[in-house]
């Protein structure tokens, strides 16, 4: 919590680039980790980290059910910025047990089953990826969902026992698109086909005009569109 108290006011007043620079100056290599799902927001942060040569570890979670277009973007991003991206996979034994007992598509059957799949394929690998980190950098934006509007730029994650930094939390969609265009940042080709938020292939569809940006995720559910990586925290944890 001491680090959180030090960083909360300082980083909140800085731009995304300034904040990431300040973190890199203050903390040792390996203690700051950025989780990228290769969404547009994540690509913005990757661009800032790579072009400023910041010693921030970039990692991604490969659930085993991603779109081919996402893999193509991963390779394009590595080539464009000449960076390495650490990739974490779900535990093979966990996946084998899930498929053996419930089949390949149990997530369609209930919210509980879907959350179980997300836990195995995302949440558990995230915990491994963040081992040794003091700060977890994310590409979250408040405009993505009502749940994310409750987030703060700097938060304390009591579960993971680290600082969570959301540097572009208050960027608007238009600001993000302008930054992407100005810097010619590579993005997933599925965005041009109406996919606003891209996750696993079986759980993501394009959205219709007027739909919420997260409507294409787990579209068969009438629940909060989260997988368990980014849950709203009680006020005392922010």
N, C-alpha and C positions, 0 to 999 in steps of 0.2 A: 504493500500500500504506500510505502514511502515514495517510491518512484512515481506512482500515480499522482500523489499530492504535488510532486515537483513538476510534473509534465502537464497536468490538467489545464491550468490557466495559461501557461506559456504556449502550448501547441494550439489551443483553441483560437488564439489571436493571430496565428500565422497562416499564410497561404499553404496549399498542399506541398508545393516545392520547398518552401521555407521550412515547413514542419519536418519533412523527410530529411532535409539537410541537417537540421538541428539534432534530430535523433541520431543520425549517422555520426555526427561530431561528438555526441555525448556518450554513446554506448559502444561497447566493443563489438567487433565483427562476430556474427553468429547469434547475437542476442536480439536482433530485429528480424522478423520473418514476415513476408508478405504472401498471403494466399491468393492465388489467381485461378479463376475458373475460365479465364479468357473471354469474359464478357467485355462490353465496351468500357465500362468503368474500370475494370481491371487493366485493360490495355492502356488507359490513360496513366495509371500509376506505374505500370511497367515502363512506359515511355519516360516518365520523370526519373525513375530509378536508373534506367540504362543510360540515358543521355547525360546524366549528371555523374555517372560512374560511382553511385552510392553503394557502400558495402552492406547491402540489404539482401538477405537470402530470399529468392523467389521460389515458391513451390506450388504444385498443383495436385489435386486429387483425381486420379483416374479411376472412376467407379467400375469400368469395364462395360458400361452401357452408353458411352458417349457417341455423338454424331461423328461421322467421318469428316464433316466440315470443321469440326472442332479440332480434330487431330491435324488437319491441314493447316489451320491457323497456328497451332502450336509450333509447327515446323517453320512457317513463315516468320513468326515472331522471333524464334531463336536465330534465324538467318539474318533478319533485318537488324537486330540489336546486338548480335554476337554475344549472347548471354546463355548461361545454363539455367535450366529450370528443374528443380528436384521434383520427381514424380513419386507419389505415394499411392499404393494400391490397397484394396481391402484384403484382409487376411483370407487366404485361400480356404482354410478350414471353415471359417464362418460362412463364406459364400456357398461352399459345397453342402454344408448342413442345411442352409436356408433352402436351396434348390431341391435337395433331397426330400425335405419334409413338406415344403409348400409349393414347389414348382418354380418356374422361371418368372411368372407374372403375378405373384401373390399380392403385389402392391395395388392392383386394381380392385381387390376384394374388400378391403377395409382400410380405414385411416390407420389403425394399429399396425396392420401389415405393411403399409407404405412407410410408416415411421420406422419400423423394424429394418426395412431394406435400407433406408437412408442412414440409419444408425450404423449398420454394418459397412456400407459402402462409402460413407462420408465422415460421420462423427468419429468413429474409432480411428480411421487413418489420420484425421486432423489432429487428434491427441498425440499420435506418434510424431507427426510433422512438427508440432510446436514444442516438443521436448527441448529444453535448454534455452527457450526464448524468454525474454523479458517483455517484449512488445510484439503484439500481433497486429500487423497492418492489413486493413481490408479495403475493398472498393465499394463499400455500401454507400447508397445515396438515400436520403430521406424520401425523395420522390418515388422510390420504387414501390412502397407499400405503406399502409397506415401504421403497421407495426414498426417500421423503420423510422417513422417520423418521431417516435419516442426516444430514439437513440441520441447519444451525445458524441461530439467529435472525439473526446477521450473518455474512456470508460474503464472501470475495473471489473475484470471477469473473475468473479470469486470462484467459479468452478474450475477454471484453468489456472488461476492464481497468476495472472499477468495483466499488463495494460493492453487494452484494445484501442487502436488508433484508426479512426475513419476520416482520412484527410479530405475527401471530396464529398462528405456527407451533405453539405448544403449547396452543392452545385446543382443547378437546374439541368433538365434534359438538354435544352438548347445550348447552355454553356458547354456541356460535355461534347455535343456534336460539333460545335464551333472549334473546340480544342482539337478534336480528332481530325477535322478537315484541314485546319491550319498546319498541323504537324504530319499530315499524311500517315496517320497511325493505321496499321492493318487491323481489320475487324472481321468477324465471322460472316461469311457470305450468306448465312441464313437470315441475317438481319434484313437484308434486301427482299426477303420472301415473307416478311411479316412476323418473324420470330423476334419478339422484343426481349425476352429473358430466356436464356438457353441453358438447359441442364441435361439430364439423361434423355436419350432419344425416345424411349417408350413413355416418358412422362412429360414431354414438351410438345406443344403444337403452336402454330402461328396464331396470332390474335386477330380479332375482327375489329373494324373501325369503331372507335368509342369504347372498346374494352379496356379494362385496367391493364397496366404493363405486365403484371404477374398472372393475368388470367390464363395464359397458356401453360402454366406450370400446374401439374396435377389437376387438370381441368374438370375431371369427373368428381372432385371433392368440393364441398361448400365450407371449407375450413380456411384458417390462416395459411397463406402460401409460404410456409417455411419448412425446411428440411431438418432443422435441429442445430444447424451450425450457428445461427444468429437468432437467438430468442430474446425477447424483451427482458430487461433486468429490472428488479425492484429499484425504487428511487435511491435507496441507500447504497446501492452498488454502482451508481453512475458518477 
